[in-house]
Amino acid sequence: MKILAIIASPRGMKGNTGRLLEEVLHGARECGAETEILSLSSLNVHPCVGCDLCHKTGICSITDDYEAIKEKLLASNGFILASPNYIFSVTAQMKALFDRCNGLIHCMALEGKYAALVETSGGGEDEEVLAYMARFVNTLGACSVGGIGSPVAGVRTFPAEENLFSRARGLGSELCRSIRERRLFPEQDEFQTGFRARMSGLIDFMQEHWLFEREYWQKRSQSR
Ligand SMILES: Cc1cc2nc3c(=O)[nH]c(=O)nc-3n(C[C@H](O)[C@H](O)[C@H](O)COP(=O)(O)O)c2cc1C
């Protein structure tokens, strides 16, 4: 079982978010997962230029590390998104990745995969950032098994740390077990059903232009 962790702190794994992610990964590995960490701060993921080539061909027009990250996501059974809170949201590095995933979102191409979310902040709004990342996961077609977020108490330290780290390890094992047991998350169905209808309607409307996505959805409806 392969779990890919994507961390979007400019400090990589050396910062607060990396510390909390370590515990989540520990829980996943204990449960039998093979894990890989991608740190966006040491990769190049440029902002989307809105050229629509991904919708037409399935491949991004920008030559950087995005396509390799995409392939790793597609090859994974589950993934973890980890970001510090930057002005009530994810970092620019994570947002650039989200935008570049627009083609994957139109296809809801990560259906059947599971994700966990990790966030740290200076002082709060942790739930807001986790909820945003969870919505992103759902638009990809994947299920969120949950998230963990916390303000910091100092450098790589947290209030009530023992309890937090124990919950973080629990989240890692929850991700692993959800993949293994192919768990269902019915509370996420309503959003995904609505979003699926919206995406297939959009691709239908743009079918003359977005050939890759048109074929993707046609094949998918035939295999259902
Ligand atoms: C540009 C910037 C924006 C930030 N915005 C917020 C914020 O809106 N709310 C908050 O609670 N903390 C904010 N912080 C603090 C970070 O979220 C916090 O220090 C986090 O733990 C850093 O994680 P890292 O060490 O993994 O990079 C911000 C920090 C920076 C550098």
The ligand as an SDF file (V2000), in Angstrom:
LIG
                    3D

 31 33  0  0  0  0  0  0  0  0999 V2000
    3.2430   34.3030    5.5190 C   0  0  0  0  0  0  0  0  0  0  0  0
    2.6920   33.6700    6.7570 C   0  0  0  0  0  0  0  0  0  0  0  0
    1.3500   33.7280    6.9960 C   0  0  0  0  0  0  0  0  0  0  0  0
    0.7860   33.1720    8.1460 C   0  0  0  0  0  0  0  0  0  0  0  0
   -0.5450   33.2700    8.3690 N   0  0  0  0  0  0  0  0  0  0  0  0
   -1.0760   32.7580    9.5030 C   0  0  0  0  0  0  0  0  0  0  0  0
   -2.4710   32.9020    9.7650 C   0  0  0  0  0  0  0  0  0  0  0  0
   -3.2240   33.4890    9.0070 O   0  0  0  0  0  0  0  0  0  0  0  0
   -2.9450   32.3710   10.9190 N   0  0  0  0  0  0  0  0  0  0  0  0
   -2.1340   31.7240   11.8180 C   0  0  0  0  0  0  0  0  0  0  0  0
   -2.6330   31.2660   12.8310 O   0  0  0  0  0  0  0  0  0  0  0  0
   -0.8180   31.5630   11.5620 N   0  0  0  0  0  0  0  0  0  0  0  0
   -0.2580   32.0530   10.4410 C   0  0  0  0  0  0  0  0  0  0  0  0
    1.0840   31.9090   10.1880 N   0  0  0  0  0  0  0  0  0  0  0  0
    1.9110   31.0940   11.1040 C   0  0  0  0  0  0  0  0  0  0  0  0
    2.1600   29.6740   10.5770 C   0  0  0  0  0  0  0  0  0  0  0  0
    0.9520   29.0650   10.1570 O   0  0  0  0  0  0  0  0  0  0  0  0
    2.7810   28.7570   11.6300 C   0  0  0  0  0  0  0  0  0  0  0  0
    3.9410   29.3240   12.1330 O   0  0  0  0  0  0  0  0  0  0  0  0
    3.0440   27.3760   11.0720 C   0  0  0  0  0  0  0  0  0  0  0  0
    3.1820   26.4760   12.1330 O   0  0  0  0  0  0  0  0  0  0  0  0
    4.2880   27.3230   10.2040 C   0  0  0  0  0  0  0  0  0  0  0  0
    4.4910   26.0120    9.7730 O   0  0  0  0  0  0  0  0  0  0  0  0
    5.8960   25.5130    9.1990 P   0  0  0  0  0  0  0  0  0  0  0  0
    6.9180   25.6400   10.2920 O   0  0  0  0  0  0  0  0  0  0  0  0
    5.6480   24.0910    8.8280 O   0  0  0  0  0  0  0  0  0  0  0  0
    6.2120   26.3350    8.0170 O   0  0  0  0  0  0  0  0  0  0  0  0
    1.6480   32.4770    9.0580 C   0  0  0  0  0  0  0  0  0  0  0  0
    3.0310   32.4200    8.8040 C   0  0  0  0  0  0  0  0  0  0  0  0
    3.5440   33.0240    7.6790 C   0  0  0  0  0  0  0  0  0  0  0  0
    5.0390   32.9550    7.4210 C   0  0  0  0  0  0  0  0  0  0  0  0
  1  2  1  0
  2  3  1  0
  2 30  2  0
  3  4  2  0
  4  5  1  0
  4 28  1  0
  5  6  2  0
  6  7  1  0
  6 13  1  0
  7  8  2  0
  7  9  1  0
  9 10  1  0
 10 11  2  0
 10 12  1  0
 12 13  2  0
 13 14  1  0
 14 15  1  0
 14 28  1  0
 15 16  1  0
 16 17  1  0
 16 18  1  0
 18 19  1  0
 18 20  1  0
 20 21  1  0
 20 22  1  0
 22 23  1  0
 23 24  1  0
 24 25  2  0
 24 26  1  0
 24 27  1  0
 28 29  2  0
 29 30  1  0
 30 31  1  0
M  END
$$$$
